[in-house]
């Protein structure tokens, strides 16, 4: 393990929290929050010094919600030891509990998170909880066996212990629940540091999960979260002796901070998913798929389509297909009027090198964006779109708004080259709409992204409308890809020499 450079870590973490706090509207408790589970806030102090933890009696929290990282990590470690005694059957029951509660409370929890974060769409907040049941569990961890003349070898997937995990504000409860399924399936306990803007939502679900787990299995605090996340709590999770591995879902700054911790980190970094539409595409299908993905939860998904490159010969027919499918087209002056509100551009008109995103517009409805563009559209409009240049801020930035820039390109290879530049080497997600297999192959090899979807919505990349499985964390930065229970395990080998083979 690398020695932690404390000054470097603190500088990076301070930068992270500044960006996190700027990343979403300030969290405000809903006036009348739903109560699907116990919601009483803990009354423990908020300071988190080592001296306090040494003096504090017990573990200092209840049902997984803690003010102090040291207490949360100690409680999670004890819960991990208890889970070990219950074997695979215990893990399986925990996963069933999490899935059952997400389904049962989808409406109430979705409303709570929407009221707290004030971004995205309520119906999609609810939908993200309803599909948690599709995240794979212990069935993913089949042992590997090898036998021969020299005996037999068994390799199994063992837990690390306690995972330190960072949650985004964009999908607080769904990401927490999905990570719990994968991490507990692997046999781990978890300490979450949620985004400050979604901390109440994380606490709500954590209490409910732990209450049910304690009632049925006798384990409390298998899932822990920090009640009031700060710079210090993030830093303490990175350094805590009980935290064996880090799992990060967030932007480049928080990823950098985790990788400075000296612990192994599984990092789901940023993305700017791009789409190419060539002259052979089914344009009506492409338009419907693109709108479905780019408008989901007002384009908060990291896999959601963020920019589209269309070959010139089918550009106008494609734009007509987008309008026919229900998206609202902005003209050039309306696009630029919206751009002046959505970005602070300091590098000249249309430039993006110094464009700073207006965080207040992240995840707002398309009708709000249309209003800033100077037009009125129906409140239920899913998406606005308009033609831009390839270097436009809406193309180059991961903007997370239901506004889709469409770039006219001379030909397919030009479109792929420009898409490659706009994706910025994140190697996250890309989409193609084409009936030309050579084009599909060329773009797949050129983009080298973790997810590559052909002739479908971006959501198909996570098994939603396509084959596969669901996960709420995609480790693009560190290369693990779409996370599964195996991601949070270490391989252990047991060898019997010259015996046990029965053939």
N, C-alpha and C positions, 0 to 999 in steps of 0.2 A: 504494500500500500504506500502511496506517495505521501510525503510529509505535507501537511496543509500549510500554505502560506496565508497566515491569518489576515494580514493587511490586504493582500490581493483578494481574498475571498470576501472580506467585508466590503471592499470597494465595488466588487461585482454585484454583490447582493443589494447594496444600496441602490445601485443603478437599476436592478431588477424591480425592486419594490416601487421605485419612482414610476417605472413604466407600467407596472401592474396597476397602481392606483390611478394612473391616467388612462388605463385601458378600458374603462367602463364607467358609466354614470355612478355616482356615489350610491352605495347600498342604503336603502331606507326600509325599515321594517314595514310590512303591510299593515294597514289600519286594523283589519279584521282577518288575520291569517287563518287559513284552514288548520284543523287539528286532527289529522289522521292518526297521530301517535303522540306520545307525551312530548310536550314542547317547553316545559319549564326550564329556563336558563339556569345553568349552574352559578353559584354565588362565590366561587373561589376567586382569590385575588388575580390580578392580571400580570404582575411582574413575574419574571421567569429566571431568577438568578439561581445559581447552584446552591447558595447558602439557604435560600428559601426551601428548595427541594430537600435539602438535608434535614431541615427542621420540621417540615410539614409531615403530619402523621398520615399514614396510609398512602394511597395512590392519588388522593386529591381530586378525583373526578368520578362521574357516574355515567354508566351506559355510553362510554367512549368519548365524551365531550370534556376536554381538559383545557385549562388555562396555561399549563406548563408542559413543555416538551419533555423534560426529564421524567415527569410523572406519567405522561402518556406513553412514552417509550418503555418505561418499566412495566406498566400495566399491559401493554401489548406483548412484551416479552413473556410475561407470566401466562397470558392467554395462549400464546404460541405453544408453550410447554404443555398446556392442558389439551390443546387441539391435537398434539402429537399422540396423546393417549387414546384419542377417539378414532384414529385411523381414517381410512378413506371414507367410511360410512359417515363419520362426523363431518368431514368436508362436504360431502354430498348434501347432507341435511342443511348446512349453512347456505349453500348455493340455492337450494330449493326455497329457503326462507327469504333470501334476497329477491329472488325472482317473483315469488308470491306477493311480497310487500310492494314491489314496484308496480306490479299489475293492479293490485287492489287500490293503491294510493295514487295512481297515475294522474287522475284529475286534480286531486287536492295538492299533491306535491308539485305538479306542473304549474298550478295557479300560484303557489307559494314562491317558487323560483322566479316565475315571470314578474311577480310583484316586487321581489327583492332586486333582481338584476335590471328590470325594465328594458331588456333587449330581446329581439327575436319575436316569435309568434307563439301565442298561447297554445294553439292547437298542435303545433309541432313540439312544444315543450312536453305536452302530454304524450304525443306519439313516441318521442324518444324514450320515455319510461316504459311504454307498452311493449317496445321491442327489445328491452333488456333481456327478456327470456330467451333470445336467440344467441346470446353469448355462450360459447362452449365451456364445459367444466371438466370434471375429473376424467371423463371419457377420452380426453386428449392425451392422457399420460400413460399410454400402454408401454410396459417394459420391453426392452430389446434383449433377445437371448441369442447366444452363439454357442454351438457345440461342435466337437470334432474328436479326433483320436486323443487329444491331450486334455480333454475334460469339457467343462461347460462354464460359460461366463454369462452373467446377468447384469444388465445395466438398467438402473432405475433413475427416475427424476425426483430429486430430493429438494426440500425447501431451503431457502436461505435463512429464514427466521423472521425478522421484522423488516418490512419494506417501508421506506420513507417515500411518500408520493405527493406530487404537486398537482392541484386541480385548476382547470381554467374556469373563468367566469361564464364562458359561453355554454357550457353543458355541465353544471356543477353536480347535480345528483346523478344524471346518467353516467358520467365519467366515473364518479365514485363507485356506483353500483357495478358497472362493467369491470372496473379494476378489482373490486372485491371478489367477483366471481373468478377471474383469472388467477388472482394472487392466493386466495384461499383454496382453490382447486389444487394449487401447487403446494399447499400446506403452510402458507405464511400468515402472519398477522400484519396489520398495516397501521401506520400513522400518517394521516393526511394533513397537509398544509394547504387549505383551500385558498383560492383567490379571495381577497377581502370583500369583493362585491358579491360573492356567493357563499360566504361563511355560514350564514344562518340556514341556508338550504342544506348545506353539508351536515350541519349539526342536527337538523330535523331528521334526516334520513339515518344518520349514524345512531341516534338514540333509538329509533324504531327497530333497526336491525339488531342492535345489541340486546334490547329488551326481549325480543323474540328468541334470540340465540341463548340468552341466559335462561329463559323460561323452559326451553326444550332440551338444552345440552349442558346447562350449568356453567357456561363460560360467559363472563362479561369482559368487555373491552377488547374483543378480538379485532374490532374495527375502531380506530381512534381518530379524532380530528381535533385540531386546535381551534378553540372558540373564537379567539380574536387574533388572526394571523398577522404577523408583523415582520419587519426585517430580522429581528432577533430570533423569532421562532423558526423562520426558514434556515437561518444560519445554524441554530442549535440542532435542527434535524440533520443537517449535513454533517455535523460533527459528532452526533450522539453515538455512544458505544454500542447501543442495542440495534441501531439501524445498520443492517447488513448490505443493503442495496438501495439505490434511488431509482424512482420511476417518475419521469417528468412529462407532463402534457402542457406545453406552453410555447412561447416565442423564443427567439434566439438568445435574449438576455438571461432568461431563467435557465435555459439549457446550459449556457456558459457557466453560470454560477454553480450548477450541480456538478458539472465536470471539473470544477475547481475543488470539489469537496474531498478528493482523494479516495472516494468510494466508487465502485462500479455504478454507472448511471445508464439507464435505458431511457433515451430521450426522443420524444415526439416533438420535433421542431416545427418551424413555420412551413407554409406551402403557398403557392400561387397557381393553382391548377388551371391549365390551359386546354383549349379545344381547337381542333382543326377540322373544318368541313370542306371536303373536296367536291369535285364536279360530278362524282358518281353517287353521292349520298342521297338517301331518302330524306328530302328536305323537311317535309312535314313531321316525320318521326324525329328527326334531329332537333327541330325546334321544340317539340313537346318534351323531349328528354332533357334538353338544356334548361328549359324553364323549370322543370321539376327539380333538377339538382341545384340550380343557382338561386332559386327562391326558397328552398327549404330552410325554415327558421331564419328567414331573411338573410340567407347566405352566410350564416355563422359557421357552417361546417368547414373544417379544414380541407375536405375533399371537394367542396362545392366549386362549380365552374366559375372562374373569375374573369376570363377573357377568351374571346372566340376569334379565330382567324379563318376567313372564308375566301376561297378562290374567286377571282373577279367574275368568271363566267356564270356563276350561280349566286352572286352576292345579292342582287335585288330580289330574285325569287326567294332566297332564304329569309331576307328581311320581311318579305310579305308573309312567309310561313310563320315567323315569330309573331307578327300582328294577328294573324288568323288564330294562333294558339292562345291569344289573350294577353300577351305582353304589350306594353305601350311604348311606341317609338318616339324618341326625342329627336328634334332636328339639331343641327350643329350649334345654333345659338343657345338652345336650351341645355345641351350637353355642357357647354362652356359656362353657362350661368350656374348650373349645379356644381361644376368643378370648382368654381371660385369659393363655394361654401364648403364643399367636401374636403378640400385640400388647401393648405397654406403654401403656395408656390413661390419660392424665392429665387428661382433660377430662370426666370423669363416665362413668358406666356407659353403654356403647353408643355413646358419642361417638367421633369419629375425628379431630377437629382436631389433637389432640396425640398420636395413636396412632403409636408407633414399632414398626416391624416387627421381630420376632425373627428375625434373620438365620440362626440355627441351624436354622430350619425351612424355609428356602428349598430347594425341590427335593427334599424328603424324600418317601418313599413315603406313599401314602394310609393304609396300615396304621399308620404312625407317628403321623399326625395323629389317626386314630381312637383310638389309645391315649391320647393327651393329652385326648381328649374323654370318656374313661372307658369305652370299649367295645373289644372285640377283634373283628377282622375278618380274613378270609383274607389271607395275605401278598401274594397276586396281585391284590388289589382295586385297580382303576384310579383310583377317584375317590370322595370323600365329598362330600355336599352337604346343604344344609339351608336352611330359610326364615329370612330376615333382613329388617330394615328397609332402606330405601334409603340411610340415613346410616351404616350399619354399616361398621366398618373393612374387612371383607372385600370390601365393595362399592367403597369409595372409594380403597383402596390397591392398587397393582400388586403383589399379594402373592406371585405365583410359587409357589403351592402347589397340590397336587391336591385342593383344597377349594373347592367352587363355591357361592357364596351365590345363593339364588333369591328374588327380590322379587315379591310379589303386588301387581299394579297394577289400578286400577279399569277402565281401558280402554287401547286402543292408543296414543292420543296422549299420555296420561299416562306410559305406559311409555317412549315415545321421549323425552319431556322429562326424565324422571329418568335415562335412559341418557345423554343429552347432558351432564347435570351430572356424572355419574360418570366420563365420559370425559375431563373436565377440559380440553377444548379441545386435546388433544394431536394430534388429527386423524390418529390412527394406524389403528385397525381397528375395524370394527363388523360385526355379523351380524344378519340377520333370518330368521325362519322364518314364512312366510306364503304363502298362495295369492292374496292380494289385491294386484294390481299397484299400485293407488293407495297402499296402505300401504308397499310397497317404495319407491316414488318419494318419498313423504313422508319416510321415515326417511333415505334416501340423501341428500336435499337438506339435511335438518336436521343430520345428523351431520357431513357434509363431511369424511369420513375418507379417508385415502389408499387404504385397502382396505375394500371393502364387499362382503360375501358374502351371497348370497340362497340359502337352502335348502341349505346345505352346511356342512361343517366349516370352521373358520377356516383350516386348512391349504390349502384350495382356493384361497385368495387368492394363494398362491404357486405355482399350477399343480400342486399335489399333490391330485388328485381333481377338479380343475377345469381349464379351458383356461388357458394362460398359460406363464410361464417362472419359473424358480427364481432367487432371489437371497437372500443371507444378510444384506444390509444394506438397510434401508428408511429413506430419508432424509426423515423426516416434518418435522423441525424446520426444515430449510432448503428444503424443498419439491421436491427432485428426485424424490421418490417411490421406487419400487422401483428400486434401482440396476442398471444395465446397463453394458456397455463404453462406451457413449456418455457416461455420467455422468462418466467420468474422461478426457474429451477436451476439446480446444478446437477450434473450427471455423476452418479456414484456407481462404481463397478465392483462386483463380487465374483471371484474366480474359484472354482473347484477344480483342482488339478487331478487328472487321470481318473476321475470318478464322476458318478451321477449320470453320465450319458448312458441311455438305455438301448441304443441301437448297436 
